[in-house]
Amino acid sequence: MKQTIITLILISSAFSTSTRAQESVLVDIKNITPEEIRVGGFALDRSADVKIEAVGFYAGRRHGLMFTRAWILDAGTREVVWEIEDAEREKTKRSLAEYLDVISLPKGGYEVYYSSYPSYFYDDWDGFGNFIDRIFAKIFDDDEYEDAYNDYREEWDSFKIMVRGNGRRVEAAEIGELRRPFLQNAFVSIIGLRDDENERQAFELKRPMDIRVYAIGEARKDGTFDYGWIINTETREKVWKFNYRYSEHAGGVKKNRLVDEALSLPKGKYVAFFETDDSHSADSWNAAPPNDPGFWGLTLRVDNPAMLKYVSTHDYVETEEKNIIVKITELRDDEVRSEGFKCKRDLNVRIYALGEGKRKHMFDYSWIIDARTRKKIWEMTYRNTEHAGGGSKNRLFDGLIHLDRGAYTVYAVTDGNHSYWDWNTAPPYDKEHWGITLYAVDDDFKPGDVGEYNEDDDTSTLAQVVRMRDYERERERFTLQKDTDVRIYAVGEGMKGHLYDYGWIEDAGTGEVVWEMTYIHTEHAGGAKKNRVCNQTVRLKKGKYLLYFETDDSHSFEEFNDAPPYDPAHWGITVYVAEN
């Protein structure tokens, strides 16, 4: 598509006292070309009536104005005070309609817009059988753009909006001045963003206060694409976020969304973010722009100017994260990563995990197991997560758990698509943390309260055959000096009562099978339904034994053909001395 043209109408502001009393042309936008948005401005020194003349496409009562739009914004409030859709149509010629209107406006500055972007992208457009039908087919074919424009130049030359009244014309440089009443109480203004931008602004509130959030971005029910959010930098809590559900239509194409609301914040330090994707932004709309295209982004204001003295802003510098216990982030496609740790005392821990989920199922997710019992103690599920921004399948868990003194292993897994730097829809707000991070939150926490965990140092392990791949059969000997209770932990594959990857124990002297992993004594091991786990305690007599594990030709460690189990590194079998 051709690049958007945003042209400020350059009009002289030199008036004499005598001419101000006379009605004059305040804005005159004409010579419109396809896929263009034009803007002009005017100011009224007192309340007055203004006359509006406009010409645009008319596609009949069913569709209304589908191709061209015109509207007027109050520059001080950003509210639409007039739009062509609500004006009375005076006459129609072919597929063009002329509108004449008179409105009363209070003292202030105004911005006048004319857009020639189509609005049919999400509407019920099935062809008109006339001029518009033909022009739609040609104008949006890049190869025929010039021919189509020349063929219908007479119609394009008819498009216009003219505003007359007793006021003053505004030069290009003064358009920004018209917005001063709106921006004079602003302390964050991240606006006019283009494609693929990520901007941020840090601020501090020296006392609790209500602020005003004004944000315009791109969102649909299936995700947010140009959006913002605010976090508390001390707690990392997300105190506000832009999404489809809590926004309203911003004018133009349906995916343009607006938030204009009050937000109460306590004293503290914050940072505001706004991020855009690779299309539909202030310099390159791919459909009809919003009513306030110049404010595409995020603006934060106070209602009372006296409160500005309690607000300060500064550049945002990512501070070093404190009290990190485990950090497994920036995961790419098809990864399974894990890390173990020891809690030398009971700890309260914050889990911050981002992943992918849809329709109650998770595809990129994390979990924690007790390193000694191998039991799952926490899992990231669709139910315990919330939308993480961006595409609707981005999910976030941000909560606290209590960990007893002991050893733990953290896992994170991804499937074959939608991961860090390889997103197939809009990424989450905090894409760098795709994965899982654990933080200690106790006020008296010391770095020495946690340590590394190495399974090889576990003296309770008698024998182990793990990380088994396809078509393998391995064994390991172990000896018991006395009758002993042992815990057998095995992870394998099975379906409909049969096991395909499984283990057993033989008496080394007689070859007799003294224990075998059977389907009836297993349970779901997490991930795919065929992942099975057995965690059983049995008593073995004094003697020598052989521990076996065997796999078939598919679905094994690092070669899983479906979702892996909660404990993929233990695909195989381990025998421990049972704890009393």
C-alpha positions in Angstrom: 0.0 0.0 0.0 1.0 3.6 -0.6 2.3 5.6 2.3 -0.3 7.7 4.1 -0.2 11.4 3.3 -1.0 13.7 6.3 -1.1 17.2 5.0 -1.6 20.2 7.2 -3.5 22.9 5.4 -1.4 26.0 5.3 -3.6 29.0 5.8 -2.5 32.5 6.6 -3.6 33.8 10.0 -3.2 37.5 9.1 -6.5 39.2 9.7 -7.5 42.7 10.3 -10.0 43.7 13.0 -12.6 44.5 10.3 -12.4 41.2 8.4 -12.9 39.2 11.6 -16.5 40.3 11.8 -17.0 38.8 8.3 -17.7 35.2 7.6 -14.6 33.7 6.0 -13.2 30.3 4.8 -11.6 28.7 7.8 -10.6 25.4 6.3 -10.7 24.2 2.7 -9.6 20.6 2.0 -9.9 19.4 -1.6 -8.0 17.5 -4.3 -8.2 14.3 -2.3 -6.3 11.2 -3.5 -6.9 7.6 -2.5 -5.7 6.4 0.9 -5.0 9.9 2.2 -5.8 11.7 5.5 -5.8 15.5 5.5 -6.2 17.9 8.4 -6.7 21.6 8.8 -7.4 23.8 11.8 -9.2 26.9 12.9 -9.8 28.8 16.1 -12.8 30.7 17.5 -12.3 33.6 19.8 -15.9 33.3 21.0 -18.9 31.0 20.6 -20.0 31.0 16.9 -21.9 29.1 14.2 -19.8 27.6 11.5 -21.1 26.3 8.1 -19.8 23.1 6.7 -19.8 21.9 3.0 -18.7 18.4 2.3 -18.7 15.9 -0.6 -18.1 12.2 -0.2 -19.1 8.8 -1.5 -22.6 7.6 -0.9 -23.4 3.9 -1.3 -27.1 4.0 -0.4 -29.0 3.7 2.8 -27.7 0.2 3.5 -24.1 1.0 3.5 -23.9 4.8 4.1 -20.5 6.4 3.6 -18.2 3.4 3.1 -15.2 5.1 1.5 -14.7 8.7 2.6 -15.1 10.2 6.0 -14.9 13.8 7.3 -15.1 15.0 10.9 -14.2 17.8 13.3 -12.4 17.4 16.6 -12.3 19.8 19.6 -8.5 20.2 19.9 -8.7 21.0 23.6 -10.8 17.9 24.6 -10.1 15.5 21.6 -13.9 15.0 21.3 -15.7 14.7 18.0 -18.0 17.7 17.6 -19.2 16.9 14.1 -19.0 14.0 11.6 -20.3 13.6 8.1 -22.2 10.4 8.9 -24.6 12.4 11.1 -25.1 15.3 8.7 -28.2 15.8 6.5 -27.6 14.8 2.9 -28.6 17.6 0.5 -28.3 16.0 -2.8 -26.8 13.0 -4.5 -25.1 12.7 -7.9 -24.1 9.3 -9.2 -22.3 7.8 -6.1 -21.4 11.2 -4.6 -23.3 13.0 -1.9 -23.2 16.7 -0.9 -23.7 17.7 2.7 -24.5 21.2 4.0 -24.6 21.7 7.7 -24.4 24.5 10.4 -23.2 23.8 13.9 -22.7 26.0 17.0 -19.2 25.7 18.6 -17.8 27.2 21.8 -14.7 29.3 21.9 -11.6 27.1 21.3 -9.4 25.4 18.7 -10.6 22.8 16.2 -9.1 20.2 13.9 -10.9 19.3 10.6 -10.1 15.9 9.0 -10.9 14.2 5.7 -10.0 10.6 5.1 -10.2 8.6 1.9 -9.5 5.2 3.4 -12.1 2.4 2.9 -14.1 1.3 5.9 -15.3 -2.0 4.5 -12.6 -4.3 5.9 -14.8 -5.6 8.7 -18.2 -4.6 7.4 -20.7 -6.6 5.3 -19.5 -5.4 1.9 -20.6 -7.6 -1.0 -20.4 -5.2 -3.9 -22.6 -2.3 -5.0 -22.9 -2.9 -8.7 -22.0 0.7 -9.6 -19.1 3.1 -9.6 -17.9 2.2 -6.1 -17.9 -1.5 -6.9 -15.5 -0.8 -9.8 -13.3 1.6 -8.0 -12.9 -0.7 -5.0 -11.7 -3.5 -7.3 -9.1 -1.3 -8.9 -7.9 1.3 -6.4 -6.6 -1.4 -4.0 -4.7 -3.2 -6.6 -1.3 -1.6 -6.6 -0.7 -2.5 -10.2 -3.8 -0.5 -11.3 -3.7 2.3 -8.8 -2.6 5.1 -11.2 -5.1 4.0 -13.9 -8.0 3.8 -11.5 -7.2 7.3 -10.1 -7.0 8.7 -13.6 -10.3 6.9 -14.7 -12.2 8.4 -11.8 -10.4 11.7 -11.4 -13.6 13.7 -11.7 -15.0 11.9 -8.6 -11.8 12.4 -6.7 -11.8 16.1 -7.6 -15.2 16.4 -6.1 -14.3 15.3 -2.6 -13.9 18.1 -0.2 -14.7 19.7 3.1 -15.0 23.5 3.6 -15.7 25.3 6.9 -16.8 28.9 7.0 -17.3 31.2 9.9 -16.2 34.1 12.0 -12.9 32.8 13.3 -9.2 32.7 12.4 -7.4 30.3 10.1 -4.6 28.3 11.5 -1.1 27.8 10.1 0.5 24.4 10.1 2.8 25.2 13.0 -0.2 26.3 15.1 -2.0 23.0 14.9 0.1 21.9 17.8 -0.8 25.1 19.7 -4.4 24.2 19.4 -3.7 21.0 21.4 -2.1 22.9 24.3 -5.2 23.0 26.5 -5.4 19.2 26.3 -1.6 18.7 26.9 -1.0 21.3 29.5 -1.8 18.9 32.3 0.0 15.9 30.6 3.1 14.4 32.1 3.4 11.4 29.7 2.8 11.8 26.0 3.8 8.8 23.8 1.9 9.7 20.7 2.2 9.7 16.9 3.8 6.3 17.0 4.8 4.5 13.7 5.2 0.9 12.8 7.4 -1.3 15.0 8.0 1.1 17.8 8.4 0.5 21.5 8.4 3.6 23.6 8.5 4.0 27.4 8.4 6.8 30.0 9.2 6.5 33.7 7.4 8.7 36.2 7.1 9.0 40.0 4.0 10.0 42.0 5.0 11.7 45.2 1.5 11.2 46.6 -1.6 9.1 45.7 -3.6 10.6 43.0 -6.1 10.1 40.2 -4.7 10.4 36.7 -6.4 10.4 33.3 -5.5 7.8 30.7 -6.1 8.6 27.0 -4.9 5.9 24.7 -5.6 5.0 21.1 -4.4 1.7 19.6 -5.2 -1.4 17.6 -7.1 -4.4 19.0 -9.6 -7.0 18.1 -11.4 -9.7 20.1 -8.6 -12.1 19.2 -5.7 -9.9 20.4 -4.1 -6.4 20.9 -1.6 -5.2 18.3 -0.8 -1.6 19.1 -1.2 -1.2 22.8 0.1 0.2 26.1 0.5 -0.7 29.7 1.8 0.7 33.0 3.7 -1.1 35.7 4.9 -0.3 39.2 8.6 -0.6 38.9 9.1 -1.6 42.6 6.5 -4.4 42.7 6.4 -5.2 38.9 2.6 -5.2 39.2 0.8 -4.2 36.0 -1.5 -1.4 37.2 -3.1 -0.7 33.8 -3.3 -2.3 30.4 -4.9 -1.6 27.0 -7.1 -4.3 25.6 -10.2 -4.8 23.5 -12.6 -5.7 26.3 -12.0 -2.4 28.2 -11.8 -0.1 25.2 -14.3 1.4 22.8 -14.4 2.1 19.1 -12.1 5.0 18.2 -13.7 5.8 14.8 -12.7 4.5 11.4 -12.0 0.8 11.0 -13.4 -1.3 13.8 -10.0 -2.3 15.1 -9.2 1.3 16.1 -9.8 1.3 19.9 -9.9 4.1 22.5 -9.5 4.2 26.2 -10.4 7.5 28.0 -10.7 6.8 31.8 -9.6 7.7 35.3 -7.0 5.6 37.1 -6.2 5.8 40.8 -2.6 5.2 41.7 -0.8 5.1 45.0 2.4 6.9 45.7 5.2 5.1 43.9 7.4 4.7 40.8 6.0 3.7 37.5 6.8 3.3 33.8 4.4 3.6 30.9 4.9 1.6 27.7 3.4 1.7 24.3 4.2 -0.7 21.5 3.2 -1.0 17.8 3.3 -3.9 15.4 4.4 -3.8 11.7 1.2 -2.2 10.3 -1.6 0.3 10.7 0.0 3.2 12.6 0.3 7.0 12.5 2.5 7.0 9.3 1.0 4.1 7.4 -2.7 3.2 7.9 -3.9 0.1 6.2 -7.5 0.9 6.8 -9.6 3.9 7.9 -7.7 5.8 10.6 -9.3 6.7 14.0 -10.9 10.0 14.8 -7.8 11.3 16.6 -4.9 9.9 14.5 -2.3 12.3 15.9 -2.7 10.8 19.4 -2.1 7.2 18.3 -0.4 6.1 21.5 -0.7 6.9 25.2 -1.2 10.2 27.1 -1.4 10.5 30.9 -2.7 13.7 32.5 -3.9 15.1 35.8 -7.3 16.8 36.0 -6.0 19.4 38.5 -2.9 21.3 37.3 -1.9 21.8 40.9 -1.1 18.1 41.1 1.6 18.3 38.6 4.1 19.4 41.2 3.7 15.9 42.8 4.7 14.2 39.5 8.2 13.9 38.1 9.4 12.1 34.9 12.7 10.6 34.0 14.2 8.2 31.4 13.5 4.6 32.2 16.5 2.4 32.8 15.9 -1.3 33.3 17.1 -2.0 36.8 18.7 -5.2 37.8 16.1 -7.7 39.0 16.6 -8.5 42.7 16.4 -11.8 44.6 16.2 -14.0 41.6 16.2 -17.7 42.4 15.7 -19.2 38.9 15.3 -17.4 35.5 14.5 -19.4 32.4 13.4 -16.9 29.8 13.6 -15.9 26.1 12.6 -19.5 25.1 12.5 -20.3 21.4 10.5 -22.9 19.6 10.7 -26.6 20.7 12.7 -26.1 23.9 12.6 -28.0 27.2 14.7 -26.3 29.8 15.1 -26.9 33.5 17.0 -25.7 36.5 17.3 -27.0 40.1 17.7 -25.2 43.4 17.7 -25.8 47.1 15.7 -23.8 49.7 17.8 -23.9 52.9 14.7 -22.6 54.8 11.1 -22.0 54.1 10.6 -19.2 51.6 7.7 -17.2 50.0 8.3 -17.1 46.3 6.9 -15.0 43.5 6.4 -16.9 40.2 6.3 -14.7 37.0 5.6 -16.9 34.0 4.6 -16.2 30.4 3.5 -18.8 27.9 1.0 -19.8 25.3 -2.5 -21.1 25.8 -5.9 -21.3 24.1 -9.3 -22.8 24.8 -8.2 -24.1 28.3 -5.0 -25.8 27.0 -1.4 -24.7 27.4 1.3 -25.1 24.7 4.2 -23.1 26.1 4.2 -23.3 29.9 6.1 -24.0 33.1 5.9 -26.1 36.3 7.9 -27.0 39.4 8.5 -30.4 41.0 9.9 -31.6 44.3 13.4 -32.7 43.2 13.4 -35.7 45.7 9.8 -37.0 45.5 9.5 -35.9 41.8 5.9 -34.7 42.5 4.5 -31.7 40.8 3.9 -28.8 43.3 2.9 -26.0 40.9 1.9 -25.8 37.3 1.0 -23.0 34.9 -2.5 -23.7 33.6 -5.0 -21.8 31.5 -7.3 -21.4 34.4 -4.7 -19.8 36.8 -3.3 -17.4 34.1 -4.6 -14.1 32.6 -4.1 -12.4 29.2 -0.5 -11.2 28.9 -1.2 -8.6 26.2 -0.8 -8.9 22.4 -2.4 -12.0 20.9 -5.2 -13.6 22.9 -3.2 -16.8 23.4 -0.4 -15.0 25.4 -0.9 -16.0 29.0 0.6 -14.7 32.3 0.9 -16.2 35.8 2.0 -13.7 38.4 1.5 -14.9 41.9 3.0 -16.2 45.2 3.6 -19.7 46.5 5.2 -21.0 49.7 8.1 -23.4 49.4 9.2 -25.6 52.3 12.9 -26.2 53.0 14.0 -28.7 50.3 15.1 -29.2 46.7 13.1 -28.3 43.6 13.4 -28.4 39.8 11.8 -25.8 37.5 10.8 -26.7 34.0 9.7 -24.6 31.0 8.6 -26.1 27.6 7.6 -24.6 24.3 6.0 -26.1 21.2 6.9 -25.6 17.6 5.6 -22.0 17.1 5.0 -18.6 18.7 8.0 -18.1 20.9 10.6 -15.4 21.7 11.5 -13.5 18.4 9.4 -15.9 16.4 5.9 -14.8 17.2 3.0 -15.8 14.8 0.7 -13.1 16.3 1.3 -10.0 18.4 3.8 -10.7 21.3 2.9 -10.2 24.9 3.6 -7.0 26.9 6.8 -8.4 28.4 8.2 -10.7 25.7 11.7 -10.8 27.2 10.3 -12.8 30.1 8.8 -15.6 27.9 9.4 -18.5 30.2 9.5 -18.5 34.0 11.3 -16.5 36.7 11.2 -17.1 40.5 11.9 -14.3 43.0 12.3 -14.5 46.8 9.9 -12.0 48.4 10.6 -12.3 52.1 11.9 -9.0 53.6 14.7 -10.9 55.4 15.8 -12.9 52.4 19.5 -13.4 52.0 21.3 -14.9 48.9 22.6 -17.7 51.1 19.1 -18.9 51.7 19.1 -20.7 48.4 21.7 -22.8 46.6 22.3 -25.0 43.6 20.8 -28.5 43.4 22.7 -31.3 41.7 20.8 -34.6 41.5 24.1 -36.5 41.3 24.7 -35.5 44.9 21.5 -37.3 46.1 22.8 -40.2 48.3 19.4 -41.9 48.3 19.7 -42.9 44.6 20.5 -46.6 44.3 20.3 -47.0 40.5 19.1 -44.9 37.5 18.4 -45.3 33.8 17.0 -42.0 32.5 17.0 -39.7 29.5 16.1 -42.7 27.3 15.8 -42.1 23.5 14.1 -44.1 20.8 14.9 -47.8 20.4 17.0 -48.1 23.6 17.2 -50.8 26.2 19.5 -50.1 29.1 20.3 -51.7 32.5 22.1 -50.9 35.7 23.1 -53.1 38.7 22.5 -52.3 42.3 23.0 -54.2 45.6 21.0 -54.2 48.8 23.0 -55.2 52.0 19.7 -55.8 53.8 16.0 -56.0 53.2 15.1 -52.5 52.2 12.1 -50.4 51.3 12.8 -48.7 48.0 10.9 -46.1 46.0 10.7 -46.8 42.3 10.1 -43.8 40.1 9.5 -44.4 36.4 8.2 -42.2 33.5 7.2 -43.9 30.2 4.6 -44.2 27.5 1.4 -46.1 27.4 -2.2 -46.1 26.1 -5.4 -48.1 26.6 -3.9 -50.4 29.1 -0.6 -51.1 27.3 2.9 -49.7 28.0 5.4 -49.0 25.2 8.3 -47.3 27.1 8.6 -49.0 30.5 10.9 -50.6 33.1 11.3 -53.6 35.4 13.6 -55.1 38.0 15.2 -58.6 37.9 16.9 -60.7 40.5 20.5 -60.7 39.1 21.1 -64.3 40.1 17.9 -66.0 39.0 16.7 -63.6 36.3 13.3 -63.5 38.0 11.3 -60.3 37.5 10.6 -59.0 41.0 8.9 -55.8 39.9 7.4 -54.5 36.7 5.9 -51.2 35.6 2.3 -51.9 34.5 -0.3 -49.6 33.1 -2.7 -50.2 36.0 -0.1 -48.9 38.5 0.6 -45.7 36.5 -1.1 -42.3 36.3 -1.0 -39.4 33.9 2.5 -37.8 33.9 1.5 -34.5 32.5 1.6 -33.3 28.9 0.3 -35.8 26.3 -2.2 -38.4 27.7 0.1 -41.2 26.8 2.8 -40.0 29.2 2.6 -42.3 32.3 4.3 -42.2 35.6 4.8 -44.7 38.4 5.9 -43.6 41.9 5.7 -46.7 44.0 7.3 -48.0 47.2 8.1 -51.7 47.5 10.2 -53.9 49.8 13.1 -55.8 48.3 15.1 -58.5 50.0 18.8 -58.4 50.5 20.6 -59.2 47.3 21.8 -58.1 43.8 19.4 -56.7 41.2 19.3 -55.5 37.6 17.3 -52.4 36.7 16.0 -52.2 33.1 14.2 -49.7 30.9 13.1 -50.1 27.3 11.7 -47.7 24.7 10.0 -48.2 21.3 10.6 -46.3 18.1 8.9 -43.0 19.0 8.2 -40.4 21.7 11.1 -40.3 24.1 13.5 -37.9 25.7 14.3 -34.9 23.4 12.3 -36.8 20.7 8.8 -36.4 22.0 6.2 -36.4 19.2 3.6 -34.8 21.5 3.6 -32.7 24.7 6.4 -33.9 27.1 5.6 -35.0 30.6 6.2 -32.9 33.7 9.5 -34.6 34.3 11.0 -35.2 30.9 14.6 -35.6 32.1 13.5 -38.7 34.1 12.1 -40.5 31.0 13.3 -43.9 32.3 13.5 -45.4 35.8 15.2 -44.6 39.1 15.3 -46.5 42.4 15.7 -44.6 45.6 16.1 -45.7 49.2 12.6 -44.9 50.6 12.5 -42.1 53.2 11.1 -43.0 56.6 
